[in-house]
């Protein structure tokens, strides 16, 4: 049995040597065309990364310009446009209250705004579906909002869990790894040189 194993190893080595010697004697000095398992795996990884990046950009295009991307009469485009309007309305309300606090209030008298009521908090696409990052990017990149970022959080009140919209400072917010990948792809494709990631 040991002799058979040695014979197989020796034959494999001879085969490798023959391929290697042919490649070094070739006029163009090119390496032999051998597909190694690691190369195939790397090609699959690269292909999946390209598909993932394409899916990100396709999804974001729906938020960048819903009617151009989905069609002027598209119901989905109308819904996305309404969501963007609602987000901007919530942001402007939040900012107006903060501004009023700054101008009228003081350290002892102020409006404590923790959450903003919004129809966005009732949509699965934003609460659990992963589309909130596209709305966040739309607000940051397309509307130029760089001070606060909207987040949807679960809140328990009287033993009932509900979702609420809150705005947190962008400079202190920590994006998930997956959201960072989405942001990086959008920045590279549509806003090169504008990095919001720390």
C-alpha positions as CSV (number, residue, x, y, z in Angstrom):
1,X,0.0,0.0,0.0
2,X,2.9,2.4,0.9
3,X,4.6,1.6,-2.4
4,X,1.4,2.5,-4.3
5,X,1.1,5.8,-2.5
6,X,4.8,6.6,-3.2
7,X,4.2,5.7,-6.9
8,X,1.2,8.0,-7.1
9,X,3.1,10.9,-5.4
10,X,6.0,10.4,-7.8
11,X,3.7,10.3,-10.8
12,X,2.0,13.5,-9.7
13,X,5.4,15.2,-9.2
14,X,6.5,14.1,-12.7
15,X,3.3,15.5,-14.2
16,X,3.8,18.8,-12.5
17,X,7.5,18.9,-13.5
18,X,6.6,18.3,-17.2
19,X,4.0,21.1,-17.1
20,X,6.4,23.4,-15.4
21,X,9.2,22.7,-17.8
22,X,7.0,23.2,-20.8
23,X,5.9,26.6,-19.5
24,X,9.4,27.8,-18.8
25,X,10.5,26.7,-22.3
26,X,7.7,28.5,-24.0
27,X,8.6,31.4,-26.2
28,X,6.2,33.8,-24.4
29,X,7.3,32.7,-21.0
30,X,3.7,32.4,-19.9
31,X,2.6,30.3,-17.0
32,X,0.5,27.1,-17.8
33,X,-3.2,27.6,-18.0
34,X,-4.1,25.8,-14.8
35,X,-7.2,26.7,-12.8
36,X,-6.5,26.2,-9.2
37,X,-9.3,25.8,-6.6
38,X,-8.3,29.1,-4.9
39,X,-8.5,30.9,-8.2
40,X,-12.0,29.5,-9.0
41,X,-13.1,30.5,-5.5
42,X,-11.8,34.0,-5.9
43,X,-13.6,34.3,-9.2
44,X,-16.8,33.3,-7.5
45,X,-16.3,35.7,-4.7
46,X,-15.6,38.6,-7.2
47,X,-18.6,37.7,-9.2
48,X,-20.9,37.7,-6.1
49,X,-19.4,41.0,-5.0
50,X,-20.2,42.5,-8.4
51,X,-23.7,41.2,-8.3
52,X,-24.2,42.5,-4.8
53,X,-22.9,45.9,-5.8
54,X,-25.2,46.0,-8.8
55,X,-28.2,45.1,-6.6
56,X,-27.2,48.0,-4.2
57,X,-27.0,50.5,-7.0
58,X,-30.3,49.3,-8.6
59,X,-32.0,49.6,-5.3
60,X,-30.6,53.1,-4.7
61,X,-31.6,54.3,-8.1
62,X,-35.2,53.7,-7.1
63,X,-34.7,56.3,-4.3
64,X,-32.5,58.7,-6.3
65,X,-35.2,59.2,-8.9
66,X,-38.2,56.9,-8.4
67,X,-40.3,58.1,-11.3
68,X,-37.4,58.0,-13.9
69,X,-36.3,54.6,-12.7
70,X,-39.7,52.9,-12.2
71,X,-41.9,54.9,-14.6
72,X,-44.1,58.0,-14.3
73,X,-47.2,56.0,-13.5
74,X,-45.6,53.4,-11.2
75,X,-47.3,52.9,-7.9
76,X,-44.0,51.8,-6.3
77,X,-42.4,55.1,-7.5
78,X,-45.3,57.1,-5.9
79,X,-44.9,55.2,-2.6
80,X,-41.2,55.8,-2.5
81,X,-41.7,59.5,-3.4
82,X,-44.3,59.7,-0.5
83,X,-41.9,58.1,1.9
84,X,-39.2,60.6,0.9
85,X,-41.6,63.4,1.4
86,X,-42.6,62.1,4.9
87,X,-38.9,61.7,5.9
88,X,-38.1,65.2,4.8
89,X,-41.2,66.5,6.7
90,X,-40.1,64.7,9.8
91,X,-36.6,66.0,9.6
92,X,-37.8,69.6,9.1
93,X,-40.1,69.3,12.0
94,X,-37.3,67.9,14.2
95,X,-35.0,70.7,13.1
96,X,-37.6,73.4,13.7
97,X,-38.2,72.2,17.2
98,X,-34.4,72.2,17.9
99,X,-34.1,75.7,16.5
100,X,-37.0,76.9,18.6
101,X,-35.4,75.3,21.7
102,X,-32.2,77.1,20.8
103,X,-33.8,80.5,20.2
104,X,-36.6,80.5,22.8
105,X,-35.8,77.9,25.3
106,X,-33.0,77.5,27.8
107,X,-31.3,74.8,29.9
108,X,-34.5,74.6,32.1
109,X,-37.3,75.2,29.6
110,X,-37.3,73.3,26.3
111,X,-39.3,70.9,24.2
112,X,-38.0,67.4,24.7
113,X,-38.4,65.6,21.4
114,X,-37.3,62.1,21.5
115,X,-39.3,60.6,18.6
116,X,-41.2,61.9,15.7
117,X,-44.4,60.2,14.7
118,X,-44.3,59.1,11.1
119,X,-46.0,56.6,8.7
120,X,-42.5,55.3,7.9
121,X,-42.4,53.5,11.2
122,X,-45.4,51.3,10.1
123,X,-43.7,50.0,7.0
124,X,-41.9,46.6,7.2
125,X,-39.5,47.7,4.4
126,X,-37.9,50.2,6.8
127,X,-38.5,48.6,10.2
128,X,-37.2,45.1,9.3
129,X,-36.7,44.9,5.5
130,X,-33.4,46.7,5.2
131,X,-34.5,49.6,3.0
132,X,-34.0,52.3,5.6
133,X,-30.4,52.6,4.5
134,X,-31.5,53.8,1.1
135,X,-33.8,56.4,2.6
136,X,-30.9,57.5,4.9
137,X,-28.6,57.7,1.9
138,X,-31.2,59.7,-0.1
139,X,-31.4,62.2,2.8
140,X,-27.6,62.5,3.1
141,X,-26.6,62.5,-0.5
142,X,-29.6,63.9,-2.5
143,X,-30.9,66.3,0.2
144,X,-27.5,67.3,1.6
145,X,-28.5,66.6,5.2
146,X,-25.3,65.9,7.1
147,X,-26.1,66.8,10.7
148,X,-28.7,64.2,11.7
149,X,-29.6,60.7,10.5
150,X,-33.0,59.1,10.9
151,X,-33.2,55.8,12.7
152,X,-36.2,53.6,13.6
153,X,-36.1,52.1,17.0
154,X,-38.4,49.7,18.9
155,X,-40.0,51.3,22.0
156,X,-42.0,49.5,24.6
157,X,-44.9,51.4,26.1
158,X,-47.4,49.8,28.4
159,X,-46.1,46.4,27.4
160,X,-46.7,47.1,23.7
161,X,-43.7,47.4,21.4
162,X,-44.0,50.0,18.7
163,X,-41.5,51.5,16.2
164,X,-40.5,55.2,16.4
165,X,-38.5,57.5,14.2
166,X,-35.7,59.3,15.9
167,X,-32.9,61.6,14.6
168,X,-29.4,61.1,15.9
169,X,-26.2,63.1,15.2
170,X,-24.6,61.7,12.1
171,X,-21.1,62.3,13.4
172,X,-21.7,59.9,16.3
173,X,-23.8,57.3,14.5
174,X,-22.2,53.9,13.9
175,X,-23.5,52.1,10.8
176,X,-23.6,48.3,10.6
177,X,-21.1,46.5,8.4
178,X,-23.7,45.8,5.8
179,X,-24.9,49.4,5.7
180,X,-21.3,50.6,5.4
181,X,-21.0,48.4,2.3
182,X,-24.1,50.0,0.8
183,X,-22.9,53.5,1.6
184,X,-19.4,52.8,0.1
185,X,-21.0,51.5,-3.1
186,X,-23.2,54.5,-3.5
187,X,-20.4,56.9,-2.8
188,X,-18.1,55.3,-5.3
189,X,-20.8,55.2,-8.0
190,X,-22.6,58.5,-7.5
191,X,-20.7,60.7,-5.1
192,X,-16.9,60.0,-5.4
193,X,-14.8,61.9,-3.0
194,X,-17.7,62.5,-0.6
195,X,-17.1,60.1,2.3
196,X,-19.5,60.1,5.3
197,X,-17.9,57.0,6.8
198,X,-15.3,57.5,9.5
